[in-house]
Amino acid sequence: MKASATRFLEKRLKLRVNQAKSAADRPSRRKFLGYSMTVHKKPRLKAAPQSVERLKNKLREMFRRGRGRNIAKFIEELSPVLRGWINDYRLAQVKGVFEELDMWIRRKLRCIL
């Protein structure tokens, strides 16, 4: 965070600034509640890349355990996780992330088959 903004918050408003958590940057480079913004004239909400990567890591772990099992039962275990994640990010206006995840998940399921 810029020194002038920190000084204003601490001296004038008598607030404590946590340097580890605070930052002043462009909205497209920051993450808030799992969302990020696009870099267009009219910005749109999208799922933050860190959130997508966290989901992929969780799914990778599930796919490793899914090897050699009944695919229908594995999909039943996978379904609530995906439904919950999609429900969390239903406000996202950029759907490309969801399409890429769909392709990635389908490829992983084909690998299990």
N, C-alpha and C positions, 0 to 999 in steps of 0.2 A: 504494500500500500504506500502511496506517496506520503512523504514526510509532512507536507502541508495539511493534508487531510487528516492524518493522525494527530497532528498538533491541534487542529481545530476541534476534533472530537474529544481529545483528552483535556484540553485547557478550557475551551468555551462551553462545551456540553457536559463536562465532567464525567465522561464515559471511559471505561477501560477498553483498550483495543488489543485483541489477541492477534499478534503478528503471524502466528502459524496458520490461523484460519482466515484472516482478512486478506483481501487482495482487490486491487482496482485494475480491471482488464476489460477487454471487449467481451460482450455477451457470448459471442461464438466460441470463445476460448474457455469459458467458465462453465461449471456444472452446478445446477441448483435443483435439489430434490430429484435427481436422476435425469433431469431434462437439460437440453442444451438448445442453442438457437442457431439458425442458418445464417449465412453471410449475405443475404439478399437485401435489396432496398426495403422490402417488406419482410422482415424476419418471420420465420415459422418455427414452431416447436419441433424438436426431434429428441429421440432417446439418446442420451449421452453415450459416447463411445466406451467410457469406463463401465457403464451399466450393461452394455451389450457384451463386453468382454467378461464381466462377472457372471452373466447368464451362461455364456459359452463354456466357461470353466466348470460351472455346476453341471451342465449337460454332458461335458466330456467325462466327468466322473461317473455319471449315470450310464453313459454309453459303454464305458469300460466294464461296468458290472453287468451290462445287458448281454454280453457275448455268450452264445450258447444257450440262450433261454428262449422261451416261447415269445415270439414277436408281439402277439396280441396282448399278452400280460405286460410286456415291457412298455408298450404304447399306453396302456392304462395307467402305469406309474408316471409316464412322461407327461400325460395330458394335463393333470392338475397344475404342474409346474408351469407349463406353457400358458395355460389359460390364466393363471394368476399374474404372470409377467405381462401378458398382453392387456389384461385388465388394468394393471398399474400404469401402463403407458398408452392408454386409449386416447388421451388428449393430444398425442403426437400428431402433427400435421404432415410429416414427411414419412411416407410409407415405404420408401426404398429399404430402410433398415429391416422392416418386417419381411420384405420379399427376399432379401439376402439371407436372413435367418431361416426362412422357410426352405430355401435351396440347400443351405448348409445342413439342416436337420434331415431333409430327405436323402441327401448324399450319405449321411452317417447311418441312416436306417438301411439304405441299400448295402452298405458295407457289412452290416450285421447279417443281412440275408445271404 
